[in-house]
C-alpha cells in the first residue's frame, strides 16, 4: 500500500510537471541592458483623431497601456512583463470613424536559472500593416552572448498570422526578446504576441523519474 501511495504521488507530480508546476519556478531574471539595446517598451493607440502613446526604459516599469477614444471607437495598446511571460497586445472595440491603429514595441533582456522553453503564441489575424517597411510584425529571440545571434524569429512576412512554437533557452546565456507589432486593427478580437516560460521536456522527465526513485526508496528503505 505504501508503494502504491508513493506511486500515486509520483504520478501526480508528473502531471504537475507537465502542467508547468515543478519544484522550481520558471521565471525570468531580467537584465536592464545589453551590448546593443536597453530593455524598453513603447505603445501607441490611434482611433479617429485621438492618439495616445507612452515610452519607458528599464529599470522603470515596462508594463504600459494606452487607450485612444474618439467617435465611439476605442483602441488599447499594451506591453506586459511578468516573471513568467512577456507579451504585447491590442484591442479595438470595433467602433469609431477612420482607421484604428496600434503600435507596440518591447525589448527585454533576460536570463534563466535552468534550461527551459519559451512557448511562443500569437494571433494577428485581425491586424494588418499600413504598407510601410516597418509594418511587418515579428518576435525575435536573440542570443546576446553569441554575437547577438537570432535563435528564433516569428514574422508575419513568412509565418501564419496565428500559431505557436517552442523555443529552447538555456541557463547562463543572456537573451533579448524583441517584439514589434504595427498596423491597422480590422477585428475586435484581441491581437497578441506572447512568450511564456515552460519546463523543458527533459526537466519534466527528471521530475517524474525523481518521484519514482523517491517512492522506491520509501518502500524498500522501511
C-alpha positions, 0 to 999 in steps of 0.5 A: 500500500505504501508503494502504491501511495508513493506511486500515486504521488509520483504520478501526480507530480508528473502531471504537475510537471507537465502542467508547468508546476515543478519544484522550481519556478520558471521565471525570468531574471531580467537584465536592464541592458545589453551590448546593443539595446536597453530593455524598453517598451513603447505603445501607441493607440490611434482611433479617429483623431485621438492618439495616445502613446507612452515610452519607458526604459528599464529599470522603470516599469515596462508594463504600459497601456494606452487607450485612444477614444474618439467617435465611439471607437476605442483602441488599447495598446499594451506591453506586459512583463511578468516573471513568467511571460512577456507579451504585447497586445491590442484591442479595438472595440470595433467602433469609431470613424477612420482607421484604428491603429496600434503600435507596440514595441518591447525589448527585454533582456533576460536570463534563466536559472535552468534550461527551459522553453519559451512557448511562443503564441500569437494571433494577428489575424485581425491586424494588418500593416499600413504598407510601410517597411516597418509594418511587418510584425515579428518576435525575435529571440536573440542570443546576446552572448553569441554575437547577438545571434537570432535563435528564433524569429516569428514574422508575419512576412513568412509565418501564419498570422496565428500559431505557436512554437517552442523555443529552447533557452538555456541557463547562463546565456543572456537573451533579448526578446524583441517584439514589434507589432504595427498596423491597422486593427480590422477585428475586435478580437484581441491581437497578441504576441506572447512568450511564456516560460515552460519546463523543458521536456527533459526537466519534466522527465527528471521530475517524474523519474525523481518521484519514482526513485523517491517512492522506491526508496520509501518502500524498500528503505522501511 
